[in-house]
């Protein structure tokens, strides 16, 4: 028995609102039309809001795998330079909250994993994934726009290798190792990026 197809609200920049059938066929048709119109105006997809959650990467796969559960999709488009500025501002705001929270998790993990800090570790991993995707987006945009990376962005790209080490430590239940790579590699790299970015915008 086929499940009833639900309705799906779709928008571009919170405008051009439409309600379509929440089927893969209808979503695919709208997606191609919407992205085509964005690219024709020289804009880029900055991010996609799916039921209130913002995706910088992986949004197409998520959309088509979960189309029967999704209720609202909004594509945010910007020029390259607008996208760079917007992403940097969002990173700045996020890191202001993330870095102190990460330091707190590090201190707790040195005592081992328990029911309380397991949830915090999961949130920290998700936060690092978002940070990594935002940094990767800006690296791509800077290279397309200027073919040069600002120093603060060039230095932070190495953080991905430390995030990979952290994932390995988690898989091996080595939570002292997780704490070490966070405390001595990932957090200092994020703090350095954050301070250099603030110097740039205040100059």
N, C-alpha and C positions, 0 to 999 in steps of 0.2 A: 504494500500500500504506500503510495507516494505521500510524502509530507506536504502540507499546504505551504506554498511559497509565500514568505512574509514580505512586507514592504520595506524598502530601503531608502532612506533619505540621503541624497548626494548633493554636494556643493563644491564650488571653487571659491576660495577666499571668503567663505561665509556668505557667498552670493550665488546667483543662478541656481537657486534651490529647486531640486526635482525630487519626485518620489517615483522610484522604479520598482519593478518586481525584484525581489532578492534572490534572483537566480544567477548562476554563473554566466549564462548567455547575455542577460540584460546588463549585468555588471561589466562584463567584458566590452560590450558595445559602448556603454557610457564612458568607461575608462579610456578607450581609444579616442573617442571624440573629445573628451575633456583634456587629456594630455596633448593631443594634437593641436588644440586651440591654444594651449599654454606655450608650446614650443614655437608655434607660428609667430607669437608676439615677442620672441626672444627671451622669454622668462624660463625659469627652471622650477622644478618641484623642490621646494625647500623641505617640506615635511608633509606627512599625511596624518590627520587626526581620525582615529577609528574608535568610535564610542568613547570619546574623551581622552583616549591614550594617544600620545604623539609618537610617530615612527619616523625616523630619519633614514633608515634602511630596512629592507626586508618587508616593506609594506605590501607589495604586490603579492608575494607568496602568502602572507598572512591573510590578505583579503580573500583570495580565491580558495584558501583552505577552510576559512571560517565564514563564508558568505551566508550560510543559513542561520548564523547566530548574530551577525552584525546588523545594527539598526541605523547607524549614521556614519557617513564618510565625508570628510572635508579635505580637499587638496589645497595646501598653502603654496602659492607660487611667488617667487621674488626674482629680481635680477641677481646675477652672480655677486656683485658688490653688496647688495641689500642682504643677500643670504649670508655672506661672510659676517657682516656686522651683527645681524640678528642672532646667528649661532654663537658668536663670541659673547654677546650680551647674556644669552641664556646659560652658557657655560659658566660665565662669571657669577651669576646669581646661584646656579646650582652648586658650584664648588664652595661658595660661602657657607652652605649648609652641609655639604657632603664631607668636607675635610674634618671638621670637628666630630661629626658622627663616626667617621672611619677611625679616628684616634681612639674613641671610646670603645669601639668594637675590638680593636687591637688589644687594648688592655684586658678586656674580658677573655679573649681567646687564649692568652698566655696561661690562663687557668684551666683551659680545656673547653671542649664544646659541651653545652648543656641545652636544655629545652628553650631557655630564654634567649641565649645568644645565637642559637641556630637560625632563628627567624631574622635576626639582625644581620647575620652573615649573608643570608639569602638576599636581603634587600641591598646589602653592600655590593654583592656580585652583580645584581641587576643595574645598580647605579653605575658601576664601572663599565658595563656594557654600553649604557647610554653615553657616557663620557667618551668612550672609545669611538663610537659611531659618529658623534658630533665632531670629534677631532679629525677623523678620517674624511668626513664631508668637507671640512674647511681646508684640509690639505689639497684635496681634489680641486676645490674651487679656486684656491690661490694659484695653483699650477696652471689652471685653464685661463685665469685672468691675467696673471703677471709673470708666470713661469719662475717665480721666486717665492720662497717661504720666509716669513719673518722669523727671526732667531728664536723667539719664544715658542713658536709653533714647530719649528724644525726639531727642537730639543725634546718636546713632549711626545713625539712620534715613537720614541723608544719605549714608552710605557707599556705598549702592547705586549712586548716580550716578557715583561714582569707579570702582567695579568695572566699570560699563558703559564708561567711558573706557578702562580697562585692556584690556578685551576688544577694543575698536576698535584700540588700539595693537598688540596681539598680531596681529590680522588684517593689519595694515599692516607687520608685521615691524619695528615701531619699538620696540626693546627698551630704548633709553634712555628713551623715553616711558613704557614699562611701569615701569621703575625709578623714574622721577620721581614718577609718581602713587602708587606704593606708598610711597616714602620720605616724600613731603611731604603726602599726603592720607590714604591708607588706614591705614597703620601708626599715625600720630599719632591718628587717630580711634578706632582699636581700643584704643590705649594709654589714651586719655582715658576711654573707656567702662570699661575694666578697672579703672583706679584709682578712678573714682567708684563703681563697684560695690563694690569692696573697702572703701571708706569707709562705704558704706551698711551692709554686713553687720557691720562692726566697731563701728558706732555703738551 
